């Protein structure tokens, strides 16, 4: 029986080879940051920690999730060589101030050594750091705590791994999954659902 064919509106762009290592190693990665006060050891925010903290945050800030999605997008744009336009930079600062007290609950979980058991410890750290170092640390913590949009090439690789039962990482489990890894997997599922819906609509239209 021949495979069903459907028309494609446009061929996907051909991009560079996909480097999955940073995403797949997130749950193992530790980052040692040198500051005037000494070394800080940071990690990507674990999903289990994020889920626990998010329950508390949503009770205080119902629009937190959508606001964080916009903040993550702006953070990703900030890391691009072109950077942010003045209007976007102002929006980033506005969102950071709005979400700051809530985001800091998440970013405290990114500290490995020294740990940040409460807000007072985190406030004391930023107060003691020079302003430039504090701003750099602020941006890094935003990257570690809020997942950025996943490239379509990465989503395609995740879909292929799912299709052929290829493990994404030999030691990756639901217990040590990071928010970034979960976000990438969720985007892969959403993309698959959209493609399936489009396929069914094309089949129905073409008869």
C-alpha positions in Angstrom: 0.0 0.0 0.0 1.6 3.4 -1.0 2.2 6.0 1.7 -0.2 8.9 1.7 1.3 12.0 0.3 0.3 15.6 1.0 1.3 18.8 -0.5 3.8 21.0 1.4 3.4 24.7 1.2 7.1 25.4 1.6 10.2 23.4 2.2 11.8 23.9 5.7 15.0 26.0 5.6 18.3 24.2 5.7 20.3 25.3 8.7 23.6 24.4 10.4 24.2 21.1 12.2 22.2 20.8 15.4 24.2 20.9 18.6 22.1 19.2 21.2 24.8 18.9 23.8 24.0 22.1 25.8 20.4 21.2 26.1 21.0 17.6 27.0 23.7 18.3 29.5 21.7 21.0 31.4 20.8 18.7 34.3 24.5 17.9 34.8 26.0 21.4 34.2 27.5 23.5 36.9 28.8 27.0 36.3 31.5 28.5 38.5 31.3 32.3 38.4 34.2 34.4 39.7 33.1 37.6 41.5 34.9 40.2 43.7 33.3 38.3 46.6 34.6 34.9 45.6 33.2 32.0 43.5 29.6 31.2 42.9 28.5 27.8 41.7 25.2 27.9 39.8 23.0 25.4 38.0 20.0 25.3 35.6 16.7 25.5 37.5 15.5 21.9 38.2 11.9 21.4 37.1 10.8 19.8 40.4 12.0 22.9 42.3 10.4 25.2 39.8 7.1 23.4 40.1 7.1 23.6 43.8 7.9 27.3 43.9 5.5 28.1 41.0 2.6 27.0 43.0 3.4 29.6 45.7 4.0 32.3 43.1 0.8 31.8 41.1 -1.2 32.3 44.2 0.3 35.8 44.6 0.7 36.7 40.9 -2.0 35.1 38.6 -0.4 36.4 35.4 3.1 35.2 36.2 3.4 32.5 33.5 2.5 34.8 30.6 4.8 37.5 31.9 7.7 35.1 32.2 7.2 33.9 28.7 7.6 37.4 27.4 10.6 37.9 29.7 12.2 34.7 28.4 11.7 35.9 24.8 13.3 39.3 25.5 16.2 37.5 27.3 16.8 35.4 24.2 16.8 38.5 22.1 19.2 40.3 24.4 21.7 37.5 23.9 21.5 37.9 20.1 24.5 39.8 18.6 22.1 42.6 17.5 20.8 43.0 21.1 17.6 44.7 22.1 16.1 47.8 20.6 15.6 50.7 23.1 11.8 50.0 23.4 12.5 46.2 24.0 15.2 47.0 26.6 12.8 49.3 28.4 10.2 46.5 28.4 12.7 44.0 29.7 13.5 46.3 32.6 9.8 46.9 33.2 9.1 43.2 33.3 12.1 42.5 35.4 11.0 44.9 38.1 7.4 43.5 37.9 8.5 39.9 38.2 11.7 40.5 40.2 10.4 39.6 43.6 8.8 36.4 42.2 11.7 35.4 39.9 14.1 35.7 42.8 12.3 32.8 44.5 13.1 30.7 41.4 16.7 32.0 41.0 17.6 31.1 44.6 17.2 27.5 43.5 19.9 28.0 40.9 22.6 28.5 43.6 24.6 25.5 44.6 27.4 27.0 46.5 26.8 29.1 48.5 23.1 28.2 48.9 20.5 31.0 49.1 18.1 29.7 51.7 16.0 33.0 51.8 15.6 36.4 50.2 17.8 38.1 52.8 20.8 36.1 51.6 20.2 37.0 48.0 19.6 40.7 48.8 22.9 40.7 50.7 24.8 39.2 47.8 23.5 41.8 45.3 24.1 44.6 47.7 27.7 43.6 48.2 28.5 43.1 44.5 29.6 46.0 42.3 26.8 47.1 40.1 28.3 45.8 36.8 28.8 42.3 38.4 25.3 42.4 39.8 23.8 43.1 36.4 25.8 40.3 34.8 24.7 37.9 37.5 21.1 39.0 37.1 21.2 38.2 33.3 22.8 34.8 33.9 20.2 33.9 36.5 17.4 34.9 34.1 18.9 32.5 31.6 19.2 29.6 34.1 15.7 30.1 35.6 13.6 30.9 32.5 13.8 28.7 29.4 14.4 30.5 26.1 12.5 29.5 22.8 13.8 26.2 21.4 15.2 26.3 17.8 13.1 24.4 15.3 16.1 22.2 14.4 16.3 21.1 18.0 12.6 20.4 18.1 13.0 18.2 15.0 15.7 16.1 16.6 13.6 15.6 19.8 10.7 14.4 17.5 13.0 11.9 15.8 14.3 10.6 19.1 10.7 10.0 20.2 9.8 8.3 16.9 12.7 5.9 17.0 13.0 5.4 20.8 16.4 7.0 21.0 17.2 8.2 24.5 17.9 11.9 24.7 20.4 11.5 27.5 21.4 8.3 29.3 20.9 9.8 32.8 18.0 12.1 32.1 15.0 11.4 34.3 11.8 13.1 35.4 13.5 13.8 38.7 16.5 15.8 37.4 14.8 17.4 34.4 15.5 21.1 34.1 12.9 23.8 33.1 14.8 24.3 29.8 14.7 20.6 28.9 11.0 20.3 29.8 10.2 23.4 27.7 12.0 22.0 24.7 10.1 18.7 25.0 6.8 20.6 25.4 7.5 22.6 22.3 8.3 19.5 20.4 5.0 17.9 21.3 3.1 21.1 20.4 4.9 21.3 17.1 4.0 17.6 16.4 0.3 18.3 17.3 0.2 21.3 14.9 1.8 19.3 12.1 -0.6 16.4 12.6 -3.6 18.8 12.5 -2.3 20.3 9.3 -1.8 16.9 7.7 -5.3 15.8 8.6 -6.7 19.1 7.2 -4.7 18.6 3.9 -5.9 15.0 3.6 -9.5 16.1 4.1 -9.2 18.9 1.6 -7.4 16.9 -1.1 -9.9 14.0 -0.7 
